[in-house]
Amino acid sequence: MSKIFRCVSAVLLFITTCAATAQTAQDIAALKVKAESGDAKAQFELGMDYDNGQGVPKNHAEATRWFRKAAEQGNATAQYNIGVAYESGGQGLPQDYAEAVKWFHKAAEQGDAFNEFYLGLVYHNGADVPRNEVEAVKWWRKAAEQGNAPAQWHLGGAYDYGLGVPQDYTQAAFWYRKAAQMYHAAAQFRLGNLYDEGKGVPQDYAQAAYWYRKAADQGNADAQTLLGILYDQGRGVPRDYAQAALWYRKAAEQGSAGAQDLLGNAYDKGEGVPQDYAQAAIWYRKAAEQGFPEAQSLLGILYSLGNGVPQDFAEAYFWLDIGAANQLPTGALESAKDSRDIVASHLTPVEVSRAQERARKWFEDHPAKR
């Protein structure tokens, strides 16, 4: 959650500092006169011009000098920019987290919603200051109450997971809904998820599908996957395997391992798409290489049967062994082990040993996939 919005914050800074339009020499001269007379708005605008080379040579140190003058007069955006410069150690300033937080506080204390949100993010991430979820929630609430959607999303998340406040799914749903109504895709997804699970709201698959679709239409891969599952199972929407496969594909093409596995399964069974073992193997492999255990086992089975791939018992054993070593549900785990043992009967002890060594090496090369 926080990583996503830290990136968003950087983008907003870029927009802030790139917003100046091209300036003529006469415009710059007039702006300098106003800035040197102490006009905070002019000081900030001149800082932007130097930061982006608009009408003057690009000069980050000069930009920072004018941002600081504006910041010292209470310009909230300039205060935020100075804070970011100290946070990153850029714009001619040394990296100094204490100074960064000081300026973030100055900006937030003026009641600007974005700066309140960002200060909450600083406390949540715990990079510039010791992590303090209570303080993060305090600032997110201030911003959320002003209608800042990212802050509403984060505040919902705090209630969802009990970070800085007691866990309260009803409050989580309340704040997610506010952000969702402002087209915040992650909030739409999680609100749909709460309806799906009946947490903080009555369980309602139709509402789950409604919010999943909102997020899915914005490209949220998790929402696309779960919307596909609703179509697959006919919950909240009519059962429609073709729609299920369509949404699995959208998420799979974004790299979602779960969706890749489900799309592979659709091709394996011929549900919503023509049965095509070669396509099943392609999508199972994509998920398997990301460490998805169900796909690893199912890819192994395709190799054992020669469906969609050449029959290869050593390759089958390799993938079944990886799947069996991973966190499969109990029934699937026993099935993977049984299939692996059957495949082993077609191999010599030396071939089994080689496949096991390949599996061990695979986990060494993919330590996060176990």
PyMOL commands that set and color helices and strands:
alter all, ss='L'
color gray80, all
select helices_A, chain A and resi 2-17+25-36+40-52+60-72+76-88+97-108+113-125+133-144+149-161+169-180+185-197+205-217+221-233+241-252+257-269+277-289+293-305+313-325+330-344+349-365+367-369
alter helices_A, ss='H'
color red, helices_A
deselect
rebuild
show_as cartoon
